[in-house]
């Protein structure tokens, strides 16, 4: 028995001329916002506010970063900006010196090592923070 396997499933259909549905919605939405601004505001102010809106609409519709749509890049940026960050690394300007038959040679910056207990402490604190975040998300979902 032969089956037909769909091909090119990652390519969106062009519904409105050369535009996909998403591209059409982004363009029409930004044009609608610009029209409302033009209708209710003085021309100079409307043009100043409309320029970034048109740029955002065009970027959402056509611009890709590393073959990913711009909306996904914006989403990742908002998630990154909204999360808590833990900074662990601290730069220290100590030098390693190698003792060589009566002389010393500078080998560059000192790279500290994590001892077993410090590594366990760090791992434990990260696990606790992750479990607290998961519990907070579950608690937020249960509140009506």
KOLFI-955451 format. One record per residue (C-alpha): chain; residue in one letter; x, y, z; residue number from 1. Coordinates in Angstrom, 3 decimals. Example, Ala and Ser with C-alpha at 12.3 -4.5 7.8 and 13.67 -1.06 7.14 Angstrom:
BEGIN
{node "A","A",{12.300,-4.500,7.800},1}
{node "A","S",{13.670,-1.060,7.140},2}
# end
This chain:
BEGIN
{node "A","X",{0.000,0.000,0.000},1}
{node "A","X",{1.387,3.441,-0.950},2}
{node "A","X",{0.928,6.563,1.117},3}
{node "A","X",{1.474,10.127,0.086},4}
{node "A","X",{3.858,11.922,2.432},5}
{node "A","X",{3.296,15.673,2.772},6}
{node "A","X",{6.250,17.784,1.729},7}
{node "A","X",{7.189,21.378,2.538},8}
{node "A","X",{5.085,21.414,5.689},9}
{node "A","X",{7.186,24.230,7.178},10}
{node "A","X",{6.269,26.648,4.344},11}
{node "A","X",{3.181,28.735,5.059},12}
{node "A","X",{0.533,29.143,2.374},13}
{node "A","X",{0.366,32.445,0.497},14}
{node "A","X",{-3.245,33.514,0.930},15}
{node "A","X",{-3.247,37.241,0.164},16}
{node "A","X",{-1.126,37.593,-2.972},17}
{node "A","X",{2.531,37.233,-1.953},18}
{node "A","X",{1.674,37.434,1.774},19}
{node "A","X",{0.857,34.754,4.296},20}
{node "A","X",{-2.003,35.214,6.756},21}
{node "A","X",{0.368,36.292,9.555},22}
{node "A","X",{2.157,38.804,7.333},23}
{node "A","X",{-1.164,40.201,6.165},24}
{node "A","X",{-2.413,40.589,9.746},25}
{node "A","X",{0.792,42.370,10.835},26}
{node "A","X",{0.676,44.787,7.889},27}
{node "A","X",{-3.064,45.502,8.148},28}
{node "A","X",{-2.843,45.872,11.938},29}
{node "A","X",{-0.007,48.382,11.790},30}
{node "A","X",{-1.781,50.258,8.960},31}
{node "A","X",{-4.949,50.390,11.065},32}
{node "A","X",{-3.093,51.794,14.070},33}
{node "A","X",{-1.409,54.393,11.831},34}
{node "A","X",{-4.805,55.371,10.388},35}
{node "A","X",{-6.245,55.861,13.885},36}
{node "A","X",{-3.229,57.977,14.886},37}
{node "A","X",{-3.568,60.051,11.703},38}
{node "A","X",{-7.286,60.577,12.331},39}
{node "A","X",{-7.043,61.757,15.929},40}
{node "A","X",{-3.652,63.461,16.252},41}
{node "A","X",{-1.979,66.398,14.510},42}
{node "A","X",{0.028,65.370,11.448},43}
{node "A","X",{3.490,65.945,12.961},44}
{node "A","X",{2.728,63.937,16.104},45}
{node "A","X",{0.984,61.207,14.096},46}
{node "A","X",{4.026,60.813,11.814},47}
{node "A","X",{6.398,60.650,14.810},48}
{node "A","X",{4.314,57.930,16.459},49}
{node "A","X",{3.533,56.094,13.229},50}
{node "A","X",{7.146,55.575,12.106},51}
{node "A","X",{8.058,53.064,14.854},52}
{node "A","X",{4.706,51.298,14.466},53}
{node "A","X",{5.227,50.859,10.713},54}
{node "A","X",{8.804,49.650,11.338},55}
{node "A","X",{7.590,47.117,13.918},56}
{node "A","X",{4.821,45.886,11.609},57}
{node "A","X",{7.263,45.462,8.724},58}
{node "A","X",{9.782,43.687,10.972},59}
{node "A","X",{7.116,41.328,12.299},60}
{node "A","X",{5.946,40.559,8.777},61}
{node "A","X",{9.230,40.201,6.884},62}
{node "A","X",{12.379,40.318,9.048},63}
{node "A","X",{14.030,37.075,10.185},64}
{node "A","X",{16.929,36.635,12.618},65}
{node "A","X",{18.899,33.412,12.042},66}
{node "A","X",{15.956,32.025,10.036},67}
{node "A","X",{13.586,32.605,12.947},68}
{node "A","X",{10.618,35.012,12.725},69}
{node "A","X",{11.063,38.339,14.492},70}
{node "A","X",{8.088,37.631,16.786},71}
{node "A","X",{9.976,34.670,18.299},72}
{node "A","X",{13.029,36.879,18.888},73}
{node "A","X",{10.833,39.473,20.643},74}
{node "A","X",{9.247,36.768,22.767},75}
{node "A","X",{12.665,35.441,23.798},76}
{node "A","X",{13.812,38.986,24.639},77}
{node "A","X",{10.779,39.589,26.880},78}
{node "A","X",{11.267,36.255,28.637},79}
{node "A","X",{14.937,37.047,29.225},80}
{node "A","X",{14.163,40.535,30.539},81}
{node "A","X",{11.443,39.247,32.873},82}
{node "A","X",{13.382,36.446,34.564},83}
{node "A","X",{15.531,36.537,37.627},84}
{node "A","X",{19.219,36.095,36.966},85}
{node "A","X",{21.876,34.630,39.194},86}
{node "A","X",{25.376,35.930,38.645},87}
{node "A","X",{27.986,33.519,39.977},88}
{node "A","X",{31.168,34.400,38.153},89}
{node "A","X",{33.465,36.999,39.692},90}
{node "A","X",{36.608,38.063,37.872},91}
{node "A","X",{39.781,38.096,39.944},92}
{node "A","X",{43.036,39.593,38.678},93}
{node "A","X",{45.396,37.178,40.367},94}
{node "A","X",{48.311,35.736,38.439},95}
{node "A","X",{49.688,32.191,38.332},96}
{node "A","X",{53.404,32.014,38.698},97}
{node "A","X",{55.354,28.958,37.717},98}
{node "A","X",{58.522,28.284,39.635},99}
{node "A","X",{61.250,27.265,37.237},100}
{node "A","X",{64.673,26.457,38.558},101}
{node "A","X",{65.078,29.615,40.559},102}
{node "A","X",{62.985,31.862,38.294},103}
{node "A","X",{59.258,32.624,37.990},104}
{node "A","X",{57.213,32.821,34.802},105}
{node "A","X",{53.838,34.594,34.477},106}
{node "A","X",{51.265,32.237,32.941},107}
{node "A","X",{48.280,34.655,32.769},108}
{node "A","X",{45.136,35.030,34.871},109}
{node "A","X",{44.395,32.735,37.775},110}
{node "A","X",{41.402,30.456,37.189},111}
{node "A","X",{39.799,29.472,40.506},112}
{node "A","X",{38.588,25.907,40.976},113}
{node "A","X",{35.333,24.931,42.587},114}
{node "A","X",{35.875,22.551,45.422},115}
{node "A","X",{33.458,19.664,45.826},116}
{node "A","X",{31.574,21.336,48.688},117}
{node "A","X",{31.179,24.665,46.853},118}
{node "A","X",{29.907,22.849,43.795},119}
{node "A","X",{27.355,20.936,45.886},120}
{node "A","X",{26.259,24.181,47.576},121}
{node "A","X",{25.788,25.868,44.219},122}
{node "A","X",{23.881,22.900,42.804},123}
{node "A","X",{21.643,22.752,45.874},124}
{node "A","X",{20.842,26.474,45.727},125}
{node "A","X",{19.965,26.240,42.031},126}
{node "A","X",{17.723,23.231,42.659},127}
{node "A","X",{15.951,25.070,45.471},128}
{node "A","X",{15.425,28.195,43.332},129}
{node "A","X",{14.057,26.063,40.478},130}
{node "A","X",{11.663,24.208,42.758},131}
{node "A","X",{10.489,27.504,44.276},132}
{node "A","X",{9.795,28.890,40.799},133}
{node "A","X",{7.850,25.747,39.847},134}
{node "A","X",{5.810,25.896,43.088},135}
{node "A","X",{5.026,29.589,42.511},136}
{node "A","X",{3.825,28.857,38.975},137}
{node "A","X",{1.633,25.990,40.221},138}
{node "A","X",{0.216,28.162,43.007},139}
{node "A","X",{-0.561,30.977,40.548},140}
{node "A","X",{-2.400,28.549,38.273},141}
{node "A","X",{-4.623,27.231,41.085},142}
{node "A","X",{-5.854,30.618,42.315},143}
{node "A","X",{-9.284,31.526,40.921},144}
# end
